[in-house]
Amino acid sequence: ATCIRMKNLDVKNISFLLSDALHLTPRMTRSLAEAVLQKTGGNGLFVVQFVASLRDEGLLHFSLISRRWQWDTIKIREKETTDSVVDLLKAKLQRMAPEVLEALKIAAALGAQCQEQVLDILDRATEMVGRIAISLDIAVAEGIMSKVDSTYSFAHDQIRQAAYSLLPESDRT
């Protein structure tokens, strides 16, 4: 497995990231970048997940009238947020379809990676052939996991940690 270490992003880097994602100039995204930095400390994964949560909650939205992304910096700064990216990820995972969440918990229990063949064996044991792999394919489409050949991997170790933490204590190994 490849491990890439990143320093925390500063306001300039966050502004460039937002500018690219929202198709606005960095000057236009500066106020949003400052609010995001305040809430995330610049942790790259936290930044991306926090911005996604802003979109999910409607605090960042596309206006058909002005034909550009809009946000309310004051409301974003006032937004209750966790100090932990794992808690933010847990909340995101819990909003997913129940079968996808269950598949992610199973995958997390298996480790950072799991083979489709192992999932097929588990599916047969529950008489729900193909259910886990199909659900993990949804997680792949959401960017939570990746799939190369027949191997599923969590996109980040903290995503796996969040999914694993949702398992009941009695099911953890």
C-alpha positions in Angstrom: 0.0 0.0 0.0 1.2 3.5 -0.8 1.2 6.0 2.0 1.3 9.7 1.1 1.9 12.2 4.0 0.5 15.6 3.6 0.9 18.7 5.6 -2.2 20.6 6.6 -3.5 22.9 3.9 -3.3 26.7 4.4 -6.0 29.2 3.4 -4.4 29.7 0.0 -4.4 26.0 -0.8 -7.9 25.6 0.4 -9.0 28.6 -1.7 -7.3 27.0 -4.8 -9.0 23.7 -4.1 -12.4 25.4 -3.8 -11.8 27.6 -6.8 -11.1 24.5 -8.9 -14.1 22.5 -7.6 -16.6 25.4 -7.8 -15.3 27.0 -11.0 -14.8 30.4 -9.3 -11.7 32.5 -8.9 -9.6 32.0 -5.8 -10.5 35.6 -4.8 -14.1 34.6 -4.8 -13.6 31.5 -2.7 -11.4 33.2 -0.1 -14.1 33.8 2.5 -15.3 30.2 2.2 -11.7 28.9 2.4 -11.1 30.9 5.6 -14.3 29.4 7.2 -13.3 25.9 6.1 -9.8 26.3 7.5 -11.3 27.5 10.8 -13.5 24.4 11.1 -11.0 21.8 9.8 -7.5 23.0 10.7 -6.5 22.3 7.1 -6.6 18.5 7.4 -7.0 17.5 3.7 -9.5 14.7 4.2 -11.4 16.8 6.8 -11.5 19.7 4.3 -13.0 17.6 1.5 -15.5 15.9 3.8 -16.5 19.1 5.5 -17.1 20.8 2.2 -19.2 17.8 1.1 -21.2 18.1 4.3 -21.8 21.8 3.6 -23.2 20.8 0.2 -25.3 18.0 1.7 -26.8 20.4 4.3 -27.5 23.1 1.8 -25.0 25.6 3.3 -23.1 25.4 -0.1 -25.5 25.3 -3.0 -25.6 26.0 -6.7 -27.9 29.0 -7.6 -29.7 28.6 -10.9 -30.4 32.4 -10.9 -26.8 33.5 -10.6 -25.5 30.3 -12.2 -22.7 29.8 -9.6 -22.1 28.3 -6.2 -23.2 30.3 -3.2 -22.7 30.0 0.6 -23.3 31.9 3.8 -20.0 32.3 5.5 -21.6 33.4 8.8 -23.8 30.3 9.0 -20.8 28.1 8.1 -18.7 29.6 10.9 -21.6 29.1 13.3 -22.1 25.5 12.2 -21.6 22.9 14.9 -18.9 20.6 13.9 -16.9 17.8 15.4 -13.2 18.1 16.1 -12.7 14.6 14.6 -12.7 13.7 10.9 -13.8 10.2 12.0 -16.9 11.6 13.6 -17.7 13.6 10.5 -17.2 10.4 8.4 -19.3 8.4 10.7 -22.2 10.8 10.3 -21.7 10.6 6.5 -21.7 6.8 6.5 -24.8 6.7 8.7 -26.7 8.7 6.1 -26.0 6.1 3.4 -28.5 3.3 2.5 -28.6 0.6 5.2 -27.3 -2.1 2.9 -24.3 0.0 1.9 -23.5 0.9 5.5 -23.7 -2.8 6.4 -21.4 -3.7 3.6 -18.9 -1.1 4.7 -18.9 -2.4 8.2 -18.3 -5.9 6.9 -15.4 -4.6 4.7 -14.0 -2.6 7.7 -14.0 -5.8 9.8 -12.0 -7.6 7.1 -9.3 -4.9 7.0 -8.1 -2.1 4.8 -8.7 -4.3 1.7 -11.0 -7.2 0.9 -11.3 -9.5 -2.0 -14.5 -9.9 -3.9 -14.2 -13.7 -3.6 -14.3 -13.4 0.2 -17.4 -11.2 -0.1 -19.1 -13.8 -2.3 -18.5 -16.5 0.3 -20.0 -14.2 3.0 -23.0 -13.5 0.7 -23.7 -17.2 0.1 -23.6 -17.8 3.9 -26.5 -15.2 4.2 -28.3 -16.3 1.0 -28.0 -12.8 -0.4 -25.7 -13.5 -3.3 -23.9 -10.5 -4.6 -25.4 -8.0 -2.1 -22.2 -7.0 -0.4 -20.2 -6.4 -3.6 -23.1 -4.5 -5.2 -23.3 -2.3 -2.1 -19.5 -1.7 -2.0 -19.8 -0.7 -5.7 -22.0 2.1 -4.5 -19.4 3.1 -2.0 -16.8 3.1 -4.8 -19.0 5.5 -6.8 -19.3 7.7 -3.7 -15.4 7.8 -3.4 -15.5 6.0 0.0 -13.7 2.9 -1.5 -11.8 2.1 -4.6 -11.8 -1.1 -6.6 -8.9 -2.5 -8.6 -9.6 -5.8 -10.3 -11.4 -7.7 -7.6 -10.0 -5.9 -4.6 -11.9 -3.3 -2.6 -9.9 -0.8 -0.6 -10.9 2.1 1.7 -10.0 5.4 0.1 -8.5 6.5 3.4 -7.6 4.7 6.7 -9.9 7.1 8.6 -12.8 6.1 6.5 -12.2 2.4 7.5 -11.8 3.5 11.1 -15.2 5.3 11.0 -16.9 2.3 9.4 -15.3 -0.1 11.9 -16.3 2.1 14.9 -20.0 1.7 13.8 -19.7 -2.1 14.4 -21.2 -3.2 17.8 -18.4 -4.0 20.3 -19.3 -7.6 20.3 -18.7 -7.9 16.5 -15.2 -6.3 16.6 -12.2 -8.6 16.6 
